[in-house]
Amino acid sequence: MKKLLLGFFLAGLAFSLSSCRRVKLCDDMPACLKEVLKDAPRCKDASVDAYLFQGQKVYVYKPGSCIYDGTEDVYDEDCQLICRLGGLVGNIDCENEIFYEEAEFISSCKQ
């Protein structure tokens, strides 16, 4: 019985370690944002996307689909968190605007 429980524990540990990895950092990303995100857990489909929003370049960290109801964090170039999108409530508002209607996509950095 102990061996069976140990086997289930090790299988669960291996699965959890394989599904969360470190986020890939883009070369043109501000150094402070690389520092903020270097240890952030992510799924295989995680990304950091750059947008033009309210006249400034912002970065959206998307942890990926293995994090159920996770938020997408929106940072400015000074690495200040401006808003969180998604999550359990499905927030779409950022700085009093609907983010994905007003933001212009620039680039993406994926795994």
C-alpha positions in Angstrom: 0.0 0.0 0.0 2.8 2.4 0.9 4.5 1.7 -2.5 1.2 2.4 -4.3 0.7 5.7 -2.5 4.3 6.7 -3.1 3.8 5.9 -6.8 0.7 8.2 -7.0 2.6 10.9 -5.2 5.6 10.8 -7.5 3.3 10.7 -10.6 1.4 13.8 -9.4 4.7 15.6 -8.6 6.1 14.8 -12.0 2.9 16.0 -13.7 2.8 19.3 -11.7 6.5 20.0 -12.4 6.1 19.4 -16.1 3.0 21.6 -16.5 4.5 24.8 -14.9 7.8 26.1 -16.3 9.5 29.4 -16.5 8.3 32.0 -18.9 10.5 32.8 -21.9 11.6 36.4 -21.9 11.8 38.5 -25.0 15.1 40.3 -25.8 13.4 43.7 -26.3 11.5 43.4 -23.0 12.5 46.0 -20.3 15.1 44.5 -17.8 12.8 45.2 -14.8 10.0 43.2 -16.4 12.4 40.3 -17.0 13.2 40.4 -13.3 9.5 40.5 -12.4 8.6 37.5 -14.7 11.8 35.4 -14.4 10.3 33.1 -11.7 6.7 33.3 -12.8 5.1 29.9 -13.3 3.7 29.2 -16.8 2.1 26.6 -18.9 3.4 25.3 -22.2 1.3 27.9 -24.1 2.3 30.9 -21.9 3.3 34.2 -23.6 4.2 37.8 -23.1 2.6 40.0 -25.7 3.4 43.6 -26.4 0.6 46.1 -27.2 0.3 49.8 -27.8 -2.3 51.0 -25.2 -3.3 54.6 -24.3 -0.2 55.9 -26.2 2.3 53.7 -24.4 3.9 50.2 -24.9 2.5 47.7 -22.4 3.3 44.0 -21.9 0.6 41.4 -21.1 1.8 38.3 -19.3 -0.5 35.3 -20.1 0.4 32.3 -17.9 -1.4 29.9 -20.2 -4.3 27.5 -20.2 -3.2 25.1 -17.5 -3.8 27.8 -14.9 -7.6 27.7 -14.5 -9.2 31.2 -14.3 -5.8 32.8 -14.2 -5.3 36.5 -14.8 -3.4 38.2 -17.5 -1.2 40.9 -16.0 -0.7 44.1 -17.9 2.6 46.0 -17.2 3.8 49.3 -18.5 7.5 49.9 -19.6 8.4 50.9 -16.0 7.1 47.5 -14.8 4.2 48.9 -13.0 1.2 46.6 -12.9 -1.6 48.6 -14.6 -4.4 46.0 -14.5 -5.3 42.4 -14.5 -7.5 40.9 -17.2 -9.6 37.7 -17.1 -9.6 35.7 -13.9 -12.7 34.3 -12.2 -14.8 37.3 -13.0 -13.6 37.7 -16.6 -12.4 41.3 -16.2 -11.9 43.1 -19.6 -11.5 46.6 -18.3 -8.1 48.3 -18.0 -7.7 52.0 -17.1 -11.5 52.5 -17.8 -11.3 51.0 -21.3 -12.0 47.6 -22.7 -8.4 46.5 -23.2 -8.6 44.3 -26.3 -10.8 46.8 -28.1 -8.4 49.7 -27.6 -5.0 48.0 -27.5 -3.0 47.5 -30.7 -1.1 44.3 -30.9 2.7 44.7 -31.5 4.4 41.3 -30.9 4.4 38.1 -29.0 7.1 36.1 -27.2 6.1 32.5 -26.8 7.8 29.4 -25.5 
